Amino acid sequence: MIYNNYKCFIKSIFLIFAIMRKKIILICEHCLNRNYTTTRSKLETTRLVLNKYCSSCNQKTVHKESH
């Protein structure tokens, strides 16, 4: 009985975290290819900027969050 309640509680917590996340696409600054997808918090207001490997540029470049 306690196990089932705990299992429902954990599922509800994961559902809340999933609702609070937003899917974003990262675009290479040099070639403008959409290479990566990730999630971030909906509460965050600044744009995400990361150094990632671009397969078309063959090097690490700056990837920015798309519009």
N, C-alpha and C positions, 0 to 999 in steps of 0.2 A: 504494500500500500504506500509506504513512504517512498519507495523507489520510483513508483509511477508519478507521484507528485513532483519529485526532484527532477525527473526526466522532462516533464512538462515545463517546469521552471527554466531549465537549461535551454529548451527549444525556444521559449518566449524571449529569453535574453538574446540568443543569436538572431532572432527575427528583428528585434529592436535595433541591434547593431547593423543588420543588413539594410534596414530602412534608412538609417542615418548615413549611409555611404552613397556616393555618386560615382558612376562609371565615367572615366575620362579617357581621351585618346592623346598620346604624345606624338608630336610632329617634329621631325628633324629640322633644325634651323637652316641648314645649308641646302639640302635637296628637297625639302618639304614632303618627304615620304612619311606616311603614318605607320610607324614601326611598332609601337607599344600601346597596350591598353592596361589600365590600372584603375584603382578606386581611391577615393579620398573622401574626407568628411564633408558633409553638406554645410557645416558651420564655418568652414574655412573660406575666407574671402579672397585671399591672394592666389595668383596663378602658380601652378606647379612648374618648376624648372629643374631638370635633372641632366647630368652627363650620362649618356647611354651610348652603346655601340650601334652604329648605323651600318647595315650590311651593304647598302648601295654606295655610301661614301668610304667604306672600309676603314673607319676610324671612329674614335669616341668623339661625339659632338654634343652640343647642347640640344636637348629636346624640350619643347615647351608644350603646355596644355593647349589643345585646340579650342576654338570658339564654340 
